[in-house]
Amino acid sequence: MRHFDAIVIGAGQAGTPLAKKLAEGGKKTLIIEKRIVGGTCINDGCTPTKAMIASARAAHQARSAAALGVEVSDVKVNLPKIKQRKDKIVKSFRGSSEKGIEETKGLELIYGEAVFTEEKTLTIQLNKGGEETVSADWIFINTGAKTVIPEIDGLDGIDYLSSTSIMELEEVPEHLVILGGNYIGLEFGQMFSRFGSKVTILEKSSRLLSKEDEDIAEEVTKFLQDEKIDILNDVTTDQFELDDKGNIITSISIKGKKLQISSSHLLVAVGRSPQTDQLGLQKAGIKTDDKGHILVDDKLETNISGVYALGDVKGGPAFTHVSYNDYTIVYRNLLEGANYTTADRPIPYCMFTDPQLGRIGLSEREAKEKGLNFKVATLPMANVARGIETGETKGLMKAIVDADSKKILGAAILGTEGGEVMSVLQMAMIGGITYDRIRYCIFAHPTFSESLNNLFMTIEE
């Protein structure tokens, strides 16, 4: 059995840079990856989806160009070429990660599946055959999450799509039914609608985006419906079956009313679950919650000293940037003697529909639940000069501020480049810049961020 100073399980957005930092810090380090370097983000998530969303947006802009006085006679979507471009970008990003690992002295990469056999001991089922047992003083778990497949009658007999396999399609689906109206479902729904598919989204809640404020969710629903996407809420999915033509028949109930939907394709997007069931955590004494997420403290250490969990596998907001921030906390604490924690760190996120939804901090609903003394600023994108000039007026800007201290508590920017505008407010929140200062701040004209002046002018003093 070989012993290392540190072992990292999973070459994702926390695992890869952490392994490199540990090796560069003089630690004999092993990184174990069961599939391919880069994790979900590079291979199946952020990178490929946003590349394809860009193609969908270009198609939509071309079809909508007449409103700006530009007439495009015929818009054709070449899905194989879109996929080829996506694959090239993914390969480039993955190759960069692989090269970084290979060129780091003191760092070894093994492809295989790791299972705990003791507290700090792992057996690796090698992809090339055979197995190897290894141990370490420090072990870092970065195994991520996987698609949840619900137990619905007949689903196992359907050749359904996941968020990974849908990006391998070579032909645009005639009719795509999406099970789940979450961020993944909405991004793919709009994307394939713009590629030319008829799209139906089935959501079990009474509205889309149940964690967001109602006005934000209503605006998202409106612009999706404006693009002829069918959205059904309060849906219970009862059964799947194939008809004699190979179409997928989805049987649903909406408040007791039975319906059947025939489609060519089905995307399952009801959520993700942690990849912990094959790790043998019980043999290492590592505790998890009832959903399988590894329990950690605010320094990301498990109940076993020297064993850490980073990224989606530990629960909480499942975003790449959270995973990366986890890595920076761990390596600075362990290698630089710092004392950083995850407590009270701001969690920005962005849904890449078009327009985007950029979010940071508290929503209006959360501020009410906390009983805070707050004020709300809202500004429709139809009143934003830059939006009017570019013909991009869908959405709204919204901010929650403390009525006493005037500090910004949170924001939702639903509009073109919403993520970028949200980031301006995030920086203000981190720096303690109050909304009254932003109200009179000089921004370059004409930009979307400039309308933060107008947003905060809507608050009555």
N, C-alpha and C positions, 0 to 999 in steps of 0.2 A: 504493500500500500504506500502510495506517495503522499507526502504531507506538504501543504502549501501554507503560506502566511494568510492568503485570502483566496476564497473561491466565490465567483459570481455566477449565479444560475440565471441565464437569459441575457441575450445580447441586444436588449432593447435600448430605449432612449435614456435610461438610467444606467443600465448594466455596462454598456460599452464604454462610455466616458469614465465611469467609476473604475472599471478594471484598468484602464489606461493610467489613470491618476495614481492608483495603488501601486502599479508596477513602476511608474516614474518616481514614486516615493520610496522605492527600494524594497517593496514587498514582492515576494515570489507569488505570482498571481495566476490563477487559472480561471478562464471563462468558459462556461458550458452552454452550448446552444443546440437545441434539438432539431431546429429547422433551418432557418437562414438568418444571417446577421441583419440587424436593423429593427427587428420587432414589428409590431403591428403598424406603427406610424409610417415607416418607410415603405413597407411591403404591401400592406393591405388597407391602410387607413389614410392619414392626412395627405401624404404625397400623391398617391395615385388618384384619390378622389378629387382633390383640388385641381389636379391637372385635367381631369375629365370635365369638371365643372367649368373650367375656363373655356373648353370647347363648346359646351352647352350654352354658355353665356354669349359666345361669339355668334352662334346660330340665332339666338334670340335677338341680339342686337341687329343682325342683318335683316331679320324679318320685320323688325320694328323701325328700321332706318327711315322709312317714308315719312314718319312724323317729324324728322329733322331735315326733310327735303332731299333725302338720298334714296333713290329708287333702286332696289335690288330685285331683279326679275325672278331669279330662281335660287333657292337655298337648298343645297344637298348636304346631308350628313353622311360622312364616310366613317362608319364606326370602326372598321379594321384599322384605318389610318389613325384615328383617335387613340385606339388601344396601343398601336405601335409607338406613338409619341409618349403615351403614359408609361409603357414598359421601358422605353429608353431612359426616361427620367428616373424611374425606380432603380434600374440597373446602375445608373451613374451614382445615385445616392448610396446604394448598398455597397457598391465597389469602393467608394470613399471610406465607408465604415470598416470594411474588411481590410483595406490597406492600412488604416490607422492601427488596427489590432496587430497586423503582421509586422509592422515597423516599430512596435513598442517593445523594447528590451525588457526581459523578465516577465513577459506576458505570454501565456500559452492558450490556444483556442482548441477545444475538443468538441466535435459534433456528436451529440448523443442525448439521451434522456436521463436526467439525474433523479435518484430516489434516496431519501434519507434512510439509513439503516441504524444509525445511532445519532446521538446529539449533534455531533459535528463531523459526521462521517457520511459519505455518499457513495452509492454504487451507480456507475454510469453504464447504461446500455448503449454501446457505441453504434453509430449509424453504419459504420463499415463492418460491423460484426464483432461479437465478443463483448466483454465488459471489463471495467476497471474500477477499483475502489480507491477513493481519495479522501483526505481529511484536511481540515484547516482550522486556524485559530479564529478567523473571521469568515462568516458566510453571509452572502447578500443574495436575497431572492428577488428576482425581477422577471417573473414568468408571465406577467400580464393577464389578459382576460380572453375569453372566447365567446362566440355567438351562442346565445341561449336558444335552444330548440324546444318550444313548448309541447306538452303532451296533448295533442288534438287528434281526434279520431281521423285516420286516413292520411295524416301528414307524412308518415314514414313510407307511404306508397307513391308519393309525389316527388318528382325531380325538381325540388324547390331550389331557389337561389339564396345565398348568404351575401353579406356585404363584401365578401372576398370574391366569390364565384361570379357575381353579376358583372364585375369588371373584366371578365374574360369573354363576355359575349361578343360574337362577330356580327350579329344581326340585331337590329333594333326590334324589341318585342312589340307585337301588335297591341296587346293589352297587358299591362303590368299591374297586378294587385300587390299592394304592400301591406304586410301585417305589422302594424306598429307605426304610430305617428310621432316618433321621437326625432332627434336631430338626424340620425342616420337615414331614417325613412323619408324625412322631408327633403334632405339633400338629394338622395337618389330619385325621389319622386319628381322633383322639379327638373333634374338633369335629364331623365329619360322622357319626360313630357316634351322638353325642348328638342330632344333628338327625334321625336315624332311618335312616341308611344301614347296610347290612351292609358291614363294612370288613375287607379282607384286606391285611396289610402283608408285602411280600416284601423280605427283607434278605439280602444276599450273605454277611455275616459270620456267625460262629457264635452271636452274640448281638446284641441291640440295644446302641447306645451303646458301641461297642468302645473308645472313648477314656476312658470313665468306669470307676471301680472296679466290680468284679463285683457286689458287694452292692447298689450303687446301681442298676445295670442290671437286676438281678433284681427289685428292688422296683418299678421302672417297668414292667417286663414284666408283673408280677403285677397291678398295678392296671388296666392296659390290658386284660388278659385277663379280669379281673373284670367289665369292661364289654362282654364278648362280642366283643372285637376279635380276629380271627385273626392270629397272628404266625407266619410261616414263616421260619426261619433257614437258613443254608447254601444259599441259593437261587442257582442259575444260570438266568437268563432266556434261553430259547432262541429263542422266536418269538412273534409276534403275528399274529392274523388275525381276520377277521369271519366269523360264521356267517350263515346265510340269514335270521336274524331281526335282524341288526344288532348282536348281542352281541359283545363283545371276548373272544376266546379267547386266553389267555396260557399258553403252553407253557413249563414250567419243569422243572428237574432238581434233586433234593435228594439229594446223595450217591449219584448214579447212578440214582435212582428217578425215572421220568418222570411228570409230572402235568399236567393241564390245568385251568385255572380260567376259568369263564365269568362275565363281569361286564358291567354297563351302562356303567361309566366307568373310565378309567385315569388316574391322576396320576403323572407322572414327577417324582421328587424324589431324584435320585441325587447332587446336588451343584451347585456353581456354578463358573464359570470367569471369569477377568478379561476385561473388554472392552478388549482391546488390539490385536486382530488388524486393526482398520480404522484405527488411528491413524497408520500410517506411521512407526513408531518407528525403524525401521532408517535412514530418511533423516535422522533427527535424531541418530543415533548412540547412542540410548538403549538400554541393555542390559536384557534380561529373563531370567527363568529358563526352564527347559524347559517350564513350564506356561503361560508368557505373562505371569506377574506381573512388574511393573516392579521392578528391583532398586534399593534405596535404602540409605543409611547410617542411623545412629541419629538423624540430624536430618532424615530423610526426603528428602534430596537424592539425585538420581540421579547417574550417572557424568558427566553433563553439568552443569557449574556453572550454577546459577540455574534449573535445572529440577527440580521436586519432584513426588512422587507421594504421595497421601493416600488412606486408606480401603481398600476391598476390592481395588482394582486392584494394590496392592503386595504382596498375599499376607498371610499371618499370620491371626490370628483375625478372622473377617469379621463384626464387630458394629458397629452404629451408633455406640455410645459410643466405640469405638476410633477410628473415623473422626473423630468430633468432637474427641477428644483430640489426634489428629494435627493438626487445625487449630489448637488452642491452642498446641501446641509450635511450629509454624511461624510463626504470627504474632507470638508473643512473642519468638522469636529474631530475626526479621527486622525487626520494627518497634520492639521495646523493648530490643534488644541483650542479650537473655537467652541462656542457654546450656543449654536443656533438651534432653533426649534421650529416646528411647523405651526406653533400656536399663533393665531391671529394673522397668518399670512394672507394677503389678498389673493383671490382666485379669479383671474379674468378668464373669460371663455368667449368663443365666437361660433355661431352657427353659419355655415357658408351657403345658405340659400342666397338668392339674389332678389332683393337686397339682403345684406348680411345683418345678423343680430349680434352685436358686441355687448357683453355683460360684465359688470364688475360690482362687487359689494352687495348691499342690501336692495331687495326689491321693495316696492311700496307695501306689498302684503306682509313681508317679513318685518318691516319697520312697525307696522300696526301690531303685529303679534308680539313684538318686544315692548310695546307701550311707549315708544319714543315720541318726543316732541319734534315733529319733522314737518317739512314743507316739500311740495312736489312741483317740479318745473317740467312742462311739456311743450314741445314745439313740433308741429307736423313738418315733414320733409317738403311738403308742398309750399311751405313758407321759407324755405332755405334757398337763398339766391343761387348758390352753386348748383343745387339740384334742379332749379327751374332752367338754368342755362344749359345744363347737360341733358335735360329731359328725363331726369331720374328723381321723381318726386314721391315715390312710394315709401311709406314708413313714417317713423317719428323719433324724435329725441326725447329722452326722459331722464330726469335726475332726481334723487332723493337727498335732501340736505337737512342737517340738524338746525332747528329753528333758533337755538341759543348760540351755539358756537360758530354757526355758518359753515361748518365743515361738510364736505361731500361724503355722504354715506354709501351711495351706490348710483349706478347709471345703467340704462338700457338704450343703446343706440341702434335703432332698426333703420338702416338706410345704406346707400352706397358707401363703401369703405367704412362701414359701421365699426369694424374692429379697430381701425386706425384712430377714429375719433374717440372711441372708448378708451384707448390707450393714453390719450392726452389727459383724460379725467383720472385715469389710474395714477399717472405721474403726479397729478395735483393732489390726490388722496395720500399718496406716499409722502409727499413733501409738505403736507398740511396746508396747502393753499386753499383758502376759503372761496366759496362761490362768488362773493361780492367782488373779489379781486379779478376773477375770470370774466365777470360781467363787463369790466372796463379794460380788460387786457387787449393789447394790440396784436391781432392775428393778421397774417398775410391775406390780402383780398385778391381774388375770390377763392376761398377754400371752404371745404365742409366744416373744418374746425372753427372757422371764423363765426359760425352760427351759434357757438357756445355763448357768445355775447348775448345774442337774442334769446337763447334758451333761459338764461338766468335772469334776463329782464322780465320774464313772465312771473317771477316771484314777487309778490307784494311785500313791501317792508312794513 
